[in-house]
């Protein structure tokens, strides 16, 4: 199978996984949002950063090293596996002991017991990290999809049943635990890999030397991406954090699907052609153009018709999250491109540059947050969060462009046609129909919008069917 066909096949299976998983998650979140209160989502959002930090430290960037390593053997996989388990237990103990301090920081006493149970996810997930990286290296995204969708579905049902039974925030905690446990069990049943009784210090040194820089970058990203929630949780009521969290979750829902699929698929692909700059640049160029063509109209439609969407799906109790959503969604349009750009650096072994630009991005973003937060309060925090995504996009795309001789200006120029067409169509439809429409009207407007977008894209040759066909079949 050619590289292009492997790429497209892998992307389709990964998209199937992401769309299936996130589709279930979306429905579950909508149902839970209609049952639970914004305060419940706010409480759980306060703890995300600690779970994310734990997962970053457990991995240590070594699973990325496994994917990049040519012909890794069982000594590589087993060494990383055992190291992950040991670190996960240490991290859990630290979180368990420190949970009262975290609860005191937020002035929410119930957070201590919640975090001690919720953080078990870190230990559970350490048992499948190596299997997942092995499947990713082999581009076996089909099996990953088959395993993850049932896990999310069963966990979602558990969460909804518990929420209906009055478990409140605990329904969200147990839902995550069930999901992690089922996904891990399936890896051991179907992934066809078992660790050997071997631990190689040289292999550990090899993978750690590459991975620790990615880990530091990941930690910076994790802490920074959650700093908005930390500040809101500290200085504002849980309900306010619930509004921000829901707005952020929904704004990232469409782009996360595509971004995670792209990130998983493009890393092994870029790695396989890392020494051929022309092929690497061409793969990056075409991926970016068609990804933006897909994601741009979706996000623009959601921005312009956010209010009726929130009223129909989440009810009026969530309407305060609408302006937050619109601001965050505007920046999220560029997130897929921003994220998968980093795979160029990883594929070329530039983990040093990866860490360097992460420092620049975070310092600049934190400065923006401090200035806007003190001047505009909660609105400043929301705007700073959106600007952070744009800062990351600019620096990631520019740095990647330098590595493969593809200028940032050319990358931006390739986005203009889809962006201008999407905005002009939405403005026209909004002027005709307004934003006070019900479900049937919203579906009708959406159908007209996407139909016009596709037809005009074909007429203007923004989307070339022959090129896409060639990309898939070659």
C-alpha positions in Angstrom: 0.0 0.0 0.0 1.4 3.4 -1.0 2.2 6.1 1.6 -0.7 8.2 0.4 -3.2 5.4 0.6 -1.9 4.4 4.1 -2.3 8.0 5.2 -5.8 8.4 3.9 -6.9 4.9 5.2 -5.4 5.7 8.6 -7.0 9.1 8.6 -10.4 7.7 7.7 -10.3 5.0 10.5 -9.0 7.6 13.0 -11.7 10.0 12.0 -14.2 7.2 12.3 -12.9 6.6 15.8 -13.0 10.3 16.8 -16.4 11.0 15.2 -17.8 7.9 16.8 -16.3 8.6 20.2 -16.9 12.3 20.2 -20.4 11.7 18.7 -21.3 9.6 21.7 -19.6 12.0 24.1 -21.5 14.9 22.5 -24.9 13.2 23.0 -23.9 12.2 26.6 -22.7 15.7 27.4 -25.9 17.2 26.1 -28.1 14.8 28.1 -26.0 15.4 31.3 -26.1 19.2 30.8 -29.9 19.0 30.7 -29.9 17.0 33.9 -27.0 18.4 36.0 -26.3 22.0 37.0 -23.5 24.2 35.7 -22.0 24.0 39.2 -21.4 20.2 38.8 -19.5 20.8 35.6 -17.6 23.6 37.2 -16.4 21.4 40.1 -15.1 18.6 37.9 -13.4 21.2 35.6 -11.4 22.4 38.6 -9.7 19.0 38.7 -8.9 18.4 35.0 -5.5 20.0 35.2 -4.3 17.5 37.9 -5.4 14.5 35.9 -3.8 15.9 32.7 -0.5 16.6 34.5 -0.5 13.1 35.9 -1.0 11.6 32.5 1.8 13.7 31.0 4.2 12.7 33.7 3.3 9.1 33.5 4.0 9.0 29.7 7.2 11.0 29.9 7.1 11.4 26.1 8.4 7.9 25.8 5.4 6.5 23.9 6.1 9.2 21.2 9.7 8.0 21.2 8.5 4.4 20.6 6.4 5.6 17.5 9.4 7.4 16.1 12.0 4.6 16.7 12.7 2.4 13.7 12.0 -1.2 14.4 11.5 -1.1 18.2 11.6 -4.6 19.9 9.9 -6.0 22.9 12.7 -4.6 25.2 11.7 -1.1 24.1 8.0 -1.7 24.7 8.4 -3.6 27.9 10.8 -1.1 29.4 8.5 1.9 28.7 5.5 -0.1 30.0 7.0 -0.9 33.4 8.2 2.6 33.8 4.8 4.0 33.1 3.2 1.8 35.8 5.7 2.8 38.4 5.4 6.5 37.7 1.6 6.4 37.6 1.5 4.9 41.1 3.9 7.5 42.4 1.8 10.3 40.8 -1.4 8.9 42.3 0.1 8.9 45.8 1.2 12.5 45.4 -2.3 13.5 44.3 -4.0 11.5 47.1 -1.9 13.2 49.8 -2.2 16.6 48.2 -6.0 16.5 47.6 -6.9 18.4 50.8 -4.6 21.3 49.8 -6.2 21.4 46.4 -9.7 21.5 47.9 -8.6 24.3 50.3 -7.2 26.3 47.3 -10.6 26.3 45.6 -12.5 26.6 48.9 -14.5 23.5 47.9 -14.2 20.9 50.6 -15.8 18.1 48.6 -13.1 18.3 46.0 -10.7 16.3 48.1 -12.7 13.0 48.0 -13.6 13.6 44.4 -10.0 14.0 43.3 -8.9 10.9 45.2 -11.3 8.7 43.2 -11.1 10.6 39.9 -7.2 10.4 39.8 -7.4 6.6 39.6 -7.8 7.3 35.9 -4.1 8.1 35.7 -3.1 4.6 37.0 -5.7 2.8 34.8 -4.6 4.6 31.6 -0.9 3.7 32.3 -1.8 0.1 31.6 -2.8 0.8 27.9 -0.4 3.6 26.9 2.2 1.3 25.3 -0.3 -0.8 23.5 -1.9 2.3 22.1 1.5 3.6 20.8 2.2 0.2 19.2 -1.1 0.3 17.4 -0.5 3.8 16.3 3.0 3.0 15.0 1.5 0.1 13.0 -1.3 2.5 11.9 -3.9 0.1 13.2 -6.5 2.7 13.8 -9.3 0.4 13.0 -8.8 -1.7 16.1 -8.5 1.5 18.3 -11.8 2.6 17.0 -13.5 -0.8 17.7 -12.2 -0.7 21.2 -12.9 2.9 22.1 -16.4 3.4 20.9 -18.0 0.7 23.2 -16.0 2.0 26.1 -17.4 5.5 25.7 -20.9 4.3 25.0 -21.1 2.1 28.1 -19.5 4.8 30.3 -21.9 7.4 28.9 -24.9 5.2 29.8 -23.5 4.8 33.3 -23.0 8.6 33.7 -26.6 9.3 32.6 -28.1 6.7 34.8 -26.2 8.0 37.8 -27.1 11.6 37.0 -30.7 10.6 36.8 -30.4 8.9 40.2 -29.1 12.1 41.8 -25.4 11.4 42.0 -24.6 15.0 40.8 -20.9 15.6 40.1 -20.0 12.0 41.0 -21.8 10.8 37.9 -19.1 12.6 35.9 -16.4 11.0 37.9 -17.6 7.4 37.6 -18.3 7.9 33.9 -14.6 8.7 33.4 -13.4 5.7 35.5 -15.6 3.3 33.6 -14.4 4.6 30.3 -10.8 4.2 31.2 -11.2 0.8 32.7 -13.1 -0.7 29.7 -10.7 0.8 27.2 -7.7 -0.7 29.1 -9.3 -4.1 29.5 -10.0 -4.3 25.7 -6.3 -3.4 25.0 -5.3 -6.5 27.0 -7.8 -8.6 25.3 -7.4 -7.6 21.6 -4.1 -5.6 21.1 -2.0 -8.7 20.8 0.9 -7.5 22.9 2.2 -8.5 26.3 5.1 -7.1 28.2 8.1 -9.3 28.6 10.0 -9.8 31.9 12.7 -7.4 30.9 13.7 -3.9 31.8 16.6 -2.4 29.8 18.2 0.7 31.3 19.8 1.6 28.0 16.4 1.5 26.3 15.0 3.7 29.1 17.8 6.2 28.7 17.3 6.3 24.9 13.5 6.9 25.0 13.7 9.2 28.0 16.4 11.4 26.4 14.0 12.0 23.4 10.8 12.1 25.4 11.5 14.3 28.4 11.6 17.4 26.2 8.2 16.6 24.8 7.0 15.9 28.3 8.2 19.3 29.5 6.5 20.9 26.5 3.3 18.9 27.3 3.4 19.9 30.9 3.7 23.6 29.9 0.8 23.1 27.5 -1.3 21.3 30.1 -0.8 23.8 32.9 -1.3 26.7 30.6 -4.4 25.3 28.8 -6.0 24.8 32.2 -4.8 28.0 33.9 -8.0 29.7 32.7 -10.1 27.2 34.6 -7.9 27.4 37.6 -8.3 31.2 37.8 -12.0 31.1 37.2 -12.4 28.3 39.7 -10.4 30.2 42.3 -12.0 33.7 42.0 -15.5 33.0 40.5 -18.4 30.7 41.5 -18.4 27.1 40.2 -21.4 28.0 37.9 -19.2 30.6 36.1 -16.6 27.9 35.5 -19.3 25.6 34.3 -20.4 28.1 31.7 -16.8 28.6 30.5 -16.1 24.8 30.6 -19.2 24.0 28.5 -18.4 26.8 26.0 -14.9 25.6 25.7 -15.9 21.9 25.4 -18.5 22.6 22.7 -16.2 25.0 20.7 -13.5 22.4 20.6 -15.8 19.4 19.9 -15.7 19.7 16.0 -12.0 20.6 15.9 -10.9 18.0 18.4 -12.2 15.2 16.3 -10.2 16.2 13.3 -7.2 17.4 15.3 -6.7 14.1 17.2 -7.1 12.1 14.0 -4.6 14.2 12.2 -2.1 14.2 15.0 -2.2 10.4 15.3 -2.0 9.8 11.6 0.5 12.5 10.4 3.2 11.7 13.0 4.0 8.2 11.7 3.5 9.4 8.1 5.8 12.5 8.5 8.3 10.4 10.3 8.5 7.9 7.4 9.3 10.8 5.0 11.3 13.0 7.3 14.4 12.9 5.1 12.5 13.9 1.9 11.7 17.6 2.3 9.7 17.9 -1.0 7.4 15.0 0.0 7.1 16.3 3.5 6.2 19.8 2.4 3.7 18.5 -0.1 2.0 16.3 2.5 1.8 19.1 4.9 0.4 21.6 2.3 -2.4 19.4 1.0 -3.4 18.2 4.5 -3.6 21.7 5.7 -5.7 23.0 2.8 -8.3 20.3 2.8 -8.6 20.2 6.6 -9.4 23.9 6.7 -11.8 23.4 3.8 -13.7 20.9 6.0 -13.5 22.6 9.4 -14.0 26.2 8.5 -17.7 26.1 7.4 -18.6 24.0 10.4 -17.1 26.4 12.9 -18.4 29.6 11.2 -21.9 28.2 11.1 -21.7 27.4 14.8 -20.5 30.9 15.6 -23.2 32.7 13.7 -26.1 30.5 15.0 -24.8 29.8 18.5 -27.8 31.2 20.4 -30.5 28.9 18.8 -28.2 25.9 19.0 -27.6 26.4 22.8 -31.3 27.1 23.5 -32.4 24.0 21.6 -29.7 21.6 22.8 -28.9 22.8 26.4 -31.9 24.8 27.4 -32.0 28.4 28.6 -30.0 27.7 31.8 -26.8 27.6 29.6 -27.5 30.7 27.5 -24.9 32.6 29.5 -22.3 30.5 27.8 -23.2 31.6 24.3 -20.8 34.6 24.0 -18.0 32.6 25.6 -18.6 30.0 23.0 -18.5 32.4 20.0 -15.2 33.9 21.1 -13.5 30.6 21.7 -14.9 29.0 18.5 -13.5 31.8 16.4 -10.0 30.9 17.5 -10.6 27.2 17.5 -10.9 27.2 13.7 -7.1 27.2 13.5 -6.5 24.6 16.1 -6.2 21.5 13.9 -3.5 23.2 11.8 -1.7 24.4 14.9 -1.6 21.0 16.5 -0.5 18.8 13.6 2.1 21.3 12.6 4.1 20.2 15.7 4.4 16.7 14.1 6.8 18.2 11.6 9.2 19.1 14.4 8.7 15.7 16.2 9.2 13.8 12.9 12.5 15.6 12.2 13.7 15.0 15.8 13.6 18.7 16.8 12.3 18.1 20.3 14.7 20.9 21.4 12.9 23.4 19.2 9.6 22.0 20.3 10.4 22.9 23.9 11.8 26.2 22.9 8.7 27.5 21.1 6.5 26.1 23.9 8.3 28.4 26.3 7.8 31.4 23.9 4.1 30.7 23.4 3.4 30.2 27.1 5.2 33.4 28.1 3.5 35.5 25.5 0.1 33.9 26.3 0.5 34.4 30.1 1.4 38.0 29.6 -1.8 38.4 27.5 -3.8 36.7 30.2 -2.5 38.9 33.0 -3.1 42.1 31.1 -6.7 41.3 30.0 -7.7 39.6 33.3 -7.0 42.5 35.5 -8.6 45.0 33.0 -11.7 43.1 31.9 -12.3 40.3 34.5 -14.0 37.2 33.3 -14.3 38.5 29.8 -10.6 39.2 29.7 -9.9 35.6 30.7 -12.2 34.3 27.9 -10.6 36.6 25.3 -7.1 35.7 26.5 -8.0 32.0 26.1 -9.0 32.6 22.5 -5.9 34.7 21.8 -3.7 32.0 23.2 -5.0 29.6 20.5 -4.1 32.2 17.8 -0.7 32.8 19.3 0.0 29.0 19.3 -1.2 28.8 15.7 1.0 31.6 14.5 4.2 30.3 16.2 3.6 26.7 15.4 2.8 27.3 11.7 5.7 29.7 11.3 8.3 27.5 12.9 7.1 24.4 11.0 7.2 26.4 7.8 10.8 27.4 8.4 11.7 23.7 8.8 10.2 22.7 5.5 10.6 25.9 3.5 6.9 26.7 3.4 6.2 30.3 4.4 3.6 31.4 7.0 2.1 33.8 4.5 1.5 31.0 2.0 -0.2 29.0 4.7 -2.5 31.9 5.6 -3.3 32.6 2.0 -4.5 29.1 1.5 -7.1 29.6 4.2 -8.7 32.8 2.8 -11.1 31.3 0.2 -12.8 28.9 2.6 -13.0 31.5 5.3 -14.5 34.3 3.1 -17.0 31.9 1.5 -18.2 30.6 4.9 -18.6 34.0 6.4 -20.4 35.5 3.5 -22.9 32.6 3.3 -23.6 32.8 7.1 -24.1 36.5 7.1 -26.6 36.2 4.2 -28.6 33.4 5.8 -28.6 35.2 9.2 -30.0 38.4 7.6 -32.7 36.3 5.9 -33.7 34.0 8.7 -32.4 35.7 11.9 -31.3 33.8 15.0 -34.7 33.2 16.6 -35.4 29.9 14.9 -36.5 26.5 16.2 -35.0 23.1 15.5 -36.6 22.5 12.1 -35.7 26.0 10.9 -32.1 25.5 12.1 -31.7 22.2 10.3 -33.1 23.8 7.1 -30.8 26.7 7.3 -27.9 24.4 7.9 -28.8 22.2 4.9 -29.0 25.3 2.6 -25.7 26.6 4.0 -23.6 23.5 3.5 -25.1 22.7 0.1 -24.2 26.2 -1.1 -20.8 25.9 0.4 -20.0 22.7 -1.4 -21.5 23.8 -4.8 -19.6 27.1 -4.7 -16.4 25.3 -3.7 -16.7 23.0 -6.7 -17.5 25.9 -9.0 -14.5 28.0 -7.9 -12.3 24.9 -7.8 -11.6 25.5 -4.1 -12.2 21.7 -3.7 -10.8 19.6 -6.6 -12.5 16.2 -6.8 -9.8 14.9 -9.1 -7.1 15.8 -6.7 -8.8 14.2 -3.8 -9.5 11.1 -5.8 -5.8 10.9 -6.8 -4.8 11.5 -3.1 -6.9 8.5 -2.0 -6.2 6.0 -4.8 -2.4 6.5 -5.3 
